[in-house]
Amino acid sequence: METGTIHGETLAVPERVIVAPAQGTFRPVEEGDVALETPVVAEQVIGFVEGKGHSTPVRSPFGGKLMGLLAHAGERVREGQPVAWLRSAQI
């Protein structure tokens, strides 16, 4: 593996998953802010995981097109659980 390469980024597939950064209840951003099949830039917030005393933003680590949510609004998620997927702009 080359120095500076992000683990998994040498794959030649365009699909990527966005995972929950914490345990709690998933809440996507308002539909007008991020809609399905619209461009998403790296580090863009696509939702929040809310728990006791915290609201943690769910950020896309990749740029691309948001293709679907894998967690519904109000669904309990665990840390590392996929909550959305996108088709990456970088393949």
CYANA upper distance limits for C-alpha pairs under 8 A (distance plus 0.5 A):
  1 MET  CA      5 THR  CA      7.49
  5 THR  CA      9 GLU  CA      7.49
  5 THR  CA     10 THR  CA      8.45
 11 LEU  CA     91 ILE  CA      8.00
 12 ALA  CA     91 ILE  CA      6.23
 13 VAL  CA     91 ILE  CA      6.90
 14 PRO  CA     87 ARG  CA      5.70
 14 PRO  CA     88 SER  CA      5.45
 14 PRO  CA     89 ALA  CA      7.81
 14 PRO  CA     90 GLN  CA      7.71
 14 PRO  CA     91 ILE  CA      6.08
 15 GLU  CA     85 TRP  CA      7.46
 15 GLU  CA     86 LEU  CA      6.24
 15 GLU  CA     87 ARG  CA      5.02
 15 GLU  CA     88 SER  CA      6.40
 16 ARG  CA     62 PHE  CA      8.31
 16 ARG  CA     85 TRP  CA      6.12
 16 ARG  CA     86 LEU  CA      5.90
 16 ARG  CA     87 ARG  CA      6.71
 16 ARG  CA     88 SER  CA      6.90
 17 VAL  CA     82 PRO  CA      6.49
 17 VAL  CA     83 VAL  CA      7.91
 17 VAL  CA     84 ALA  CA      6.31
 17 VAL  CA     85 TRP  CA      4.79
 17 VAL  CA     86 LEU  CA      6.86
 18 ILE  CA     58 VAL  CA      8.33
 18 ILE  CA     59 ARG  CA      7.98
 18 ILE  CA     60 SER  CA      6.26
 18 ILE  CA     61 PRO  CA      7.67
 18 ILE  CA     82 PRO  CA      6.10
 18 ILE  CA     83 VAL  CA      6.40
 18 ILE  CA     84 ALA  CA      5.67
 18 ILE  CA     85 TRP  CA      6.31
 18 ILE  CA     86 LEU  CA      8.29
 19 VAL  CA     58 VAL  CA      7.96
 19 VAL  CA     79 GLU  CA      7.94
 19 VAL  CA     80 GLY  CA      5.60
 19 VAL  CA     81 GLN  CA      5.66
 19 VAL  CA     82 PRO  CA      4.63
 19 VAL  CA     83 VAL  CA      5.92
 19 VAL  CA     84 ALA  CA      7.59
 20 ALA  CA     49 VAL  CA      7.50
 20 ALA  CA     58 VAL  CA      6.68
 20 ALA  CA     77 VAL  CA      7.53
 20 ALA  CA     78 ARG  CA      7.28
 20 ALA  CA     79 GLU  CA      5.68
 20 ALA  CA     80 GLY  CA      5.62
 20 ALA  CA     81 GLN  CA      5.91
 20 ALA  CA     82 PRO  CA      6.79
 20 ALA  CA     83 VAL  CA      6.75
 21 PRO  CA     49 VAL  CA      8.08
 21 PRO  CA     56 THR  CA      7.70
 21 PRO  CA     57 PRO  CA      8.28
 21 PRO  CA     58 VAL  CA      6.91
 21 PRO  CA     79 GLU  CA      5.78
 21 PRO  CA     80 GLY  CA      6.61
 22 ALA  CA     49 VAL  CA      7.06
 22 ALA  CA     56 THR  CA      7.56
 22 ALA  CA     77 VAL  CA      8.44
 22 ALA  CA     78 ARG  CA      6.79
 22 ALA  CA     79 GLU  CA      4.72
 22 ALA  CA     80 GLY  CA      7.73
 23 GLN  CA     49 VAL  CA      7.43
 23 GLN  CA     50 GLU  CA      8.37
 23 GLN  CA     51 GLY  CA      7.56
 23 GLN  CA     76 ARG  CA      8.08
 23 GLN  CA     77 VAL  CA      6.14
 23 GLN  CA     78 ARG  CA      4.69
 23 GLN  CA     79 GLU  CA      5.31
 24 GLY  CA     49 VAL  CA      5.90
 24 GLY  CA     50 GLU  CA      5.64
 24 GLY  CA     51 GLY  CA      5.13
 24 GLY  CA     76 ARG  CA      6.06
 24 GLY  CA     77 VAL  CA      6.10
 24 GLY  CA     78 ARG  CA      7.05
 25 THR  CA     49 VAL  CA      5.74
 25 THR  CA     50 GLU  CA      5.56
 25 THR  CA     51 GLY  CA      6.89
 25 THR  CA     73 ALA  CA      8.35
 25 THR  CA     74 GLY  CA      6.03
 25 THR  CA     75 GLU  CA      5.97
 25 THR  CA     76 ARG  CA      4.91
 25 THR  CA     77 VAL  CA      6.47
 26 PHE  CA     47 GLY  CA      7.63
 26 PHE  CA     48 PHE  CA      6.35
 26 PHE  CA     49 VAL  CA      5.10
 26 PHE  CA     50 GLU  CA      6.99
 26 PHE  CA     71 ALA  CA      7.51
 26 PHE  CA     72 HIS  CA      7.58
 26 PHE  CA     73 ALA  CA      6.17
 26 PHE  CA     74 GLY  CA      5.97
 26 PHE  CA     75 GLU  CA      6.03
 26 PHE  CA     76 ARG  CA      6.73
 26 PHE  CA     77 VAL  CA      6.96
 27 ARG  CA     47 GLY  CA      5.98
 27 ARG  CA     48 PHE  CA      5.65
 27 ARG  CA     49 VAL  CA      6.72
 27 ARG  CA     50 GLU  CA      7.95
 27 ARG  CA     72 HIS  CA      8.14
 27 ARG  CA     73 ALA  CA      5.33
 27 ARG  CA     74 GLY  CA      6.50
 27 ARG  CA     75 GLU  CA      8.40
 28 PRO  CA     46 ILE  CA      6.50
 28 PRO  CA     47 GLY  CA      4.31
 28 PRO  CA     48 PHE  CA      6.66
 28 PRO  CA     73 ALA  CA      6.68
 29 VAL  CA     33 ASP  CA      6.89
 29 VAL  CA     34 VAL  CA      7.13
 29 VAL  CA     45 VAL  CA      8.11
 29 VAL  CA     46 ILE  CA      6.11
 29 VAL  CA     47 GLY  CA      5.10
 29 VAL  CA     48 PHE  CA      7.73
 30 GLU  CA     34 VAL  CA      7.31
 31 GLU  CA     35 ALA  CA      5.77
 34 VAL  CA     38 THR  CA      7.52
 34 VAL  CA     40 VAL  CA      8.25
 34 VAL  CA     46 ILE  CA      7.00
 35 ALA  CA     66 LEU  CA      7.98
 36 LEU  CA     65 LYS  CA      8.32
 36 LEU  CA     66 LEU  CA      5.86
 36 LEU  CA     67 MET  CA      6.09
 36 LEU  CA     68 GLY  CA      6.57
 37 GLU  CA     65 LYS  CA      5.97
 37 GLU  CA     66 LEU  CA      5.51
 37 GLU  CA     67 MET  CA      5.62
 37 GLU  CA     68 GLY  CA      8.19
 38 THR  CA     65 LYS  CA      5.82
 38 THR  CA     66 LEU  CA      6.28
 38 THR  CA     67 MET  CA      8.43
 39 PRO  CA     63 GLY  CA      7.98
 39 PRO  CA     64 GLY  CA      6.11
 39 PRO  CA     65 LYS  CA      4.92
 39 PRO  CA     66 LEU  CA      6.91
 40 VAL  CA     44 GLN  CA      6.95
 40 VAL  CA     60 SER  CA      8.12
 40 VAL  CA     62 PHE  CA      8.41
 40 VAL  CA     63 GLY  CA      5.89
 40 VAL  CA     64 GLY  CA      5.84
 40 VAL  CA     65 LYS  CA      6.18
 40 VAL  CA     66 LEU  CA      6.86
 41 VAL  CA     60 SER  CA      7.89
 41 VAL  CA     62 PHE  CA      7.10
 41 VAL  CA     63 GLY  CA      4.65
 41 VAL  CA     64 GLY  CA      6.97
 42 ALA  CA     59 ARG  CA      8.17
 42 ALA  CA     60 SER  CA      6.07
 42 ALA  CA     61 PRO  CA      5.64
 42 ALA  CA     62 PHE  CA      4.90
 42 ALA  CA     63 GLY  CA      4.96
 42 ALA  CA     64 GLY  CA      8.49
 43 GLU  CA     59 ARG  CA      5.54
 43 GLU  CA     60 SER  CA      5.59
 43 GLU  CA     61 PRO  CA      5.96
 43 GLU  CA     62 PHE  CA      7.57
 44 GLN  CA     59 ARG  CA      5.77
 44 GLN  CA     60 SER  CA      6.11
 44 GLN  CA     61 PRO  CA      8.45
 45 VAL  CA     57 PRO  CA      6.63
 45 VAL  CA     58 VAL  CA      6.00
 45 VAL  CA     59 ARG  CA      4.84
 45 VAL  CA     60 SER  CA      7.00
 46 ILE  CA     57 PRO  CA      8.21
 46 ILE  CA     58 VAL  CA      6.34
 46 ILE  CA     59 ARG  CA      6.49
 46 ILE  CA     60 SER  CA      7.42
 47 GLY  CA     57 PRO  CA      6.51
 47 GLY  CA     58 VAL  CA      5.60
 47 GLY  CA     59 ARG  CA      7.91
 48 PHE  CA     55 SER  CA      6.67
 48 PHE  CA     56 THR  CA      5.91
 48 PHE  CA     57 PRO  CA      4.90
 48 PHE  CA     58 VAL  CA      5.71
 49 VAL  CA     55 SER  CA      6.17
 49 VAL  CA     56 THR  CA      5.65
 49 VAL  CA     57 PRO  CA      6.92
 49 VAL  CA     58 VAL  CA      7.37
 49 VAL  CA     77 VAL  CA      8.41
 50 GLU  CA     54 HIS  CA      6.28
 50 GLU  CA     55 SER  CA      4.85
 50 GLU  CA     56 THR  CA      6.80
 51 GLY  CA     55 SER  CA      6.91
 62 PHE  CA     88 SER  CA      7.03
 62 PHE  CA     89 ALA  CA      8.40
 63 GLY  CA     88 SER  CA      6.33
 63 GLY  CA     89 ALA  CA      6.25
 63 GLY  CA     90 GLN  CA      7.91
 64 GLY  CA     86 LEU  CA      6.65
 64 GLY  CA     87 ARG  CA      5.88
 64 GLY  CA     88 SER  CA      4.67
 64 GLY  CA     89 ALA  CA      4.98
 64 GLY  CA     90 GLN  CA      8.12
 65 LYS  CA     86 LEU  CA      5.81
 65 LYS  CA     87 ARG  CA      5.73
 65 LYS  CA     88 SER  CA      7.06
 65 LYS  CA     89 ALA  CA      7.97
 66 LEU  CA     84 ALA  CA      8.17
 66 LEU  CA     85 TRP  CA      6.78
 66 LEU  CA     86 LEU  CA      4.86
 66 LEU  CA     87 ARG  CA      7.15
 67 MET  CA     84 ALA  CA      8.24
 67 MET  CA     85 TRP  CA      6.32
 67 MET  CA     86 LEU  CA      5.40
 67 MET  CA     87 ARG  CA      7.16
 68 GLY  CA     84 ALA  CA      6.18
 68 GLY  CA     85 TRP  CA      6.08
 68 GLY  CA     86 LEU  CA      7.46
 69 LEU  CA     83 VAL  CA      6.34
 69 LEU  CA     84 ALA  CA      4.57
 69 LEU  CA     85 TRP  CA      6.91
 70 LEU  CA     82 PRO  CA      7.01
 70 LEU  CA     83 VAL  CA      5.05
 70 LEU  CA     84 ALA  CA      5.32
 70 LEU  CA     85 TRP  CA      7.70
 71 ALA  CA     75 GLU  CA      6.81
 71 ALA  CA     77 VAL  CA      8.23
 71 ALA  CA     82 PRO  CA      8.10
 71 ALA  CA     83 VAL  CA      5.27
 71 ALA  CA     84 ALA  CA      7.38
 77 VAL  CA     81 GLN  CA      6.89
